[in-house]
Amino acid sequence: MWARIRSILLDNLGLKLASLFLALLLYAHVVTDQPRESVVQIPVTLLGLPDSLAVTGKLPERVGVKVRGKWKDLIRLSLVSPYLPIDMGDARPGSFKTTITAEDVAERALPPELSKVVDVTEIYEPRSIDVEVEARATKRVRVVPRIVGNPPAGLHLAGPPEATPDSVLVQGAASVVAALDSIATLPVDITEERERIQRQVEIDPGSAPLTVEPRRCVVTARFEKDAPGTSPPRP
């Protein structure tokens, strides 16, 4: 009995494995050839904005789009990383609003070979881009290191941490730049640090659409022992 089972399983093993492989390929072809619908998130980017202008308000990062096509084509779409460009070449100071349509996504976001086989059937949120356009301004502001955490007991910061360079050039919408007198770094954690530290960190522009030059600085922090009988406040 066992000899017969072994014969069934192992005789002509190569042929059986090849047959199984071909059957799996046929199954995959049949399955991926079926039409399906899917919702994809397509990144949005602004193009053509004149150098003298800047955008205020939060630009949506992605737009939700419902697409329909063969499953294999939807898989290909997920692999090519499409994005939707918004042309702002004609923008002027004031409100800028444009509607996103299925035709826009099909023509601008999808690769030509996929736009012929994948249909964009519906636009989810957002269905429009609505931002304010202002004159661009430049200003030099001081850098403030953002410190988090505390050194071990018995130590404290020996003065305010230093940033090198201590100021940066900030560019952006005039109203946003005018309100700035300083800009912070990303957090620098000093928990359990005992000696002088020097760390290269990025400048944090926050949620405002600002450009910063340079984008990084070196934060230096020094520590010293508490005086006997004192307990300085923690930062």
N, C-alpha and C positions, 0 to 999 in steps of 0.2 A: 504493500500500500504506500509506504513512504517512498519507495523507489519510483512509483508511478507519479506521486505528487512532485518529487524532485524533477522528474522528466518533464512534467507539464510546465514547471516554473523555469527550468534552466535550459532545456533544449532550444536551440535556435534563439538564444538570448539576445543576440545583436539585432536580429530581425524583429523580435518582439519590442525591444526598446525603440527601434526606429519607427515602428508602427504607432507606438504610444506617443512618440514625439510629434509625428505627423497629425495624429488625432487631436493633440493639444493645440497645434498650430491652426488646424481647421476650426476648432471650437473658438479660439481667440479671434480668428478672422470674422466668424459669424457674429460673435458677441459685440466686437468693437465696430461692426458695420451697421449696427442698429442706431436709429435716430434717438437723440436724447436732448434734454434741456438742462442747462446749468446756469448758475449765477456766478460771475467772476468779478473780482475787484480789480479795476484798472487804474493805475496811478495817473494823476493829473499833473502836468507841468506847464508853466507859462513860458512862452517863447516870444521873442521880438520886442520886448518892452524897451523903449529908448533908455539909454544910460542916464539921462537927466531925470528920470521918473522912478518912483518906488511905489510899492503896493502896501496898503495897510489892511487890517482885517485878516482873518484866518482863511487861508485858501484850503479847500478840502483836499486831502491827500489822495483820495481814491473816489471813484464813482462805481456804484454797483450796476452791473449790466447783465441782463438775461440773454443768453445765446442758445441757439438750437443748431444741431448738426450731428453728424455721425460721431459716435463716441471716440473713435480714433482721431478725428479732427479736433475734438475738444481737448483731448490729451495733448495734441501738438500745440494747441493754443496756450495751454498752461505752461508749456516748456519754453515759449519764445519771449515771455515777459513783455507783453505789449504795454504801451503807455499812450495817453491821450494828450496831445499838445494843444494848448489854447493860444491862438495867435493874438498878441497884444500890440502888434506893430502900429495900429491906428489909435492906440489909447491916448487920452488927454487927461489933464488933471480934473478930478471929479469922479463920479460914479462910473464904474465899468461893469456891465452885466451882459452875459451871453447865455443862451439856452443850449443845453446839451441834448442832441437828438440821436436817435439810433443811426441815422445816416452819417452823422459826424463820427461816431465811434467806428462804424464799418469802413469809412474812407480814410480816417486819420490814424486809428489805433491798430487795426488788424493788418497783418502782413498781406500783400496782394494775393498770394497763393491761398490764404485762408479766407479772405473776404469773399471769395467765389463759392466756398463750400460751407461757410458758417454764417448763419443769419442772426443779426442782432434784433431781438424781438421786443425788448422793453428796457427803459432806463429807470433804475431805482434812484434813491437819494444819493447825491444831490442831482437835481435836474437842471440846475443852472449854476453859473459862477457869478458871484456878486461881491465885488471888492471896491475899495476906494483907491484912487490913484493920486499921489501927491508929488511935488517936486522932491528930488533926492538931495539930501544934505549930508555933510561930513563934519565930524566933530571929534576932538581928542578928549577922552575922559580917563579918569584914574581907575586903576584896577584894585578891587578889594578882595583879598583872599577870603574864601568862605571856609571857616574851620568848624569841624564837628568832632564830637567826642572829647575825652579828657585824658591827660597823661596820668600815670600812676599816682597813688597817694604820696604826698611828700614833694611833688614837683608841680610847677606851674609854668605857664608861658612867660618868657622873659621879654615882655613887650609885644606889641602887635606884630603879627607875621608880615613879611615883606614879599612883594611881587616884583619880578624882573622880567620884562620892563614894567615900570609902575604905571604906564598909561598906554592906551591903544587908540587907533583910529576906528571910529564907528561910522558906518554909512547906512542910511535908510530913509524912510519917509521923514520929511522935515519936522512934523509935529512930534514924532516919536523921538527923534534925535535931540530936539530942543529940550525935552523933558529930562534928559539924562545928565547926571553929573558924575556918575560912577557906574561901573559894571563889575559884576562878581565873577569869580571863577567857579568851576564845578567844585563840589565839596572835597575838602582835604581832611581825612580822618586821622586824628592824632592819638586815638585810643592806645594806651600802653606804650606810647613812644617815650623814650628816655633821653635821647641825644638829639642834637640838631638834625633836622630833616630838610632835604631839598627835593622837591617833586615837581616834575613838569606836568602841568594840568591845562585843560582847555578853558577858554573864556566861555561863559554861559550867556548867550544872548537872550535867553528866556523864550517866550512864545512870540515875541515880535520878529518880523522878517528883517533882521539886521545882518550886515556883513561886518566882520571884525578883522582887523589886521594889526599885529599878528594874531593868529587864532590861539596861540598857546603862550604860557608864561611859566616861569619857575617860581614856586612859592617856597620861601625859607622860613622855618619856625625854630626858635631856640627855647630851651627849657632851663630852669634853675630850681634849686632846692628851696622849699619853704623856709622862712625864718623860724627859729624855735618859738613855739607857743603861738604861731599864727596859722590861720586857715583861710587862705585867700579864696575868694569866690570862684567857682567854676565858670568857664565861658558858656 
